[in-house]
Amino acid sequence: MKYHLDNFVNLMNDSKKNRYLLVDKLRPLPDYNLISVDNIVEFFFDKQADKNAKKERVVPILRPDLIHDIEHCPHLILIADQNESINPELLALSLKEASS
């Protein structure tokens, strides 16, 4: 599994495009789960970056055809821009969560 994950991380890092993760906030995750929207911002982005820079990486996907609370919308998270390497721990956790 580690070999495949390393290959996938390398493939993702070779891309010169922005890489995103879509997180559905309707799927309940415990507060301690690192893949939740709030925890991704807290634990996986540059510790030196200010809060506004981190929050700009997380964008709710609004559904104008539905009446909804923005807190329950899916969120698109920029996990690596064109010049960044993807965090392998974040990628591994997201793959694990997706498979469960």
C-alpha positions in Angstrom: 0.0 0.0 0.0 2.8 2.4 0.9 4.4 1.9 -2.6 1.1 2.7 -4.3 0.6 5.8 -2.1 4.1 7.0 -2.8 3.5 6.6 -6.5 0.2 8.5 -6.2 1.8 11.3 -4.2 4.6 11.6 -6.9 2.0 11.6 -9.7 0.0 14.3 -7.9 3.2 16.4 -7.3 4.2 16.1 -11.0 1.0 17.9 -11.9 1.4 21.6 -12.5 -2.2 22.2 -11.7 -4.1 23.1 -8.5 -5.2 20.0 -6.5 -8.4 20.0 -4.6 -10.3 17.8 -2.1 -14.0 17.9 -1.9 -15.4 17.3 1.6 -19.1 16.7 2.2 -20.1 18.3 5.5 -23.3 16.3 5.6 -21.3 13.2 6.3 -20.8 13.3 10.0 -17.2 13.2 11.2 -16.1 13.3 14.8 -14.3 16.5 15.9 -11.1 14.6 16.3 -11.1 13.3 12.7 -8.2 15.1 10.9 -10.0 15.0 7.5 -12.9 17.3 8.7 -12.9 20.8 7.1 -11.8 22.6 10.2 -9.1 20.2 11.1 -7.6 20.2 7.6 -7.1 23.9 7.8 -5.6 23.7 11.3 -3.3 20.7 10.8 -2.2 20.4 7.2 -1.5 23.9 6.0 1.6 26.0 6.7 1.7 26.7 10.4 3.2 30.2 9.6 0.3 31.2 7.3 -2.2 33.6 8.7 -5.8 32.4 9.3 -7.2 34.4 6.4 -4.7 32.7 4.0 -5.8 29.3 5.3 -9.5 30.2 5.1 -9.1 31.3 1.5 -8.2 27.7 0.6 -11.6 26.5 1.7 -14.6 27.4 -0.4 -18.2 26.2 0.2 -19.9 24.8 -3.0 -23.3 26.6 -2.9 -26.4 25.0 -4.4 -28.6 27.9 -5.5 -31.4 25.4 -6.4 -31.7 24.4 -2.7 -32.3 26.4 0.4 -29.5 25.4 2.8 -27.2 26.5 5.6 -23.7 27.2 4.3 -22.2 25.1 7.1 -23.8 22.0 5.6 -22.6 22.6 2.0 -19.8 20.5 0.5 -16.5 22.4 0.7 -13.7 22.5 -1.9 -10.3 22.6 -0.4 -7.2 23.7 -2.2 -4.7 21.1 -0.9 -1.9 22.1 -3.2 -1.5 24.9 -5.7 0.6 24.8 -8.8 3.9 25.4 -6.9 3.2 23.3 -3.8 3.8 19.7 -3.0 0.9 17.8 -1.7 0.9 16.7 1.9 1.3 12.9 1.7 -0.3 12.4 5.2 -3.4 14.4 4.1 -3.7 12.4 0.9 -3.4 9.1 2.8 -6.0 10.1 5.3 -8.4 11.3 2.6 -8.0 8.0 0.7 -8.6 6.0 3.9 -11.7 8.1 4.7 -13.0 7.7 1.2 -12.7 3.9 1.3 -14.5 3.6 4.6 
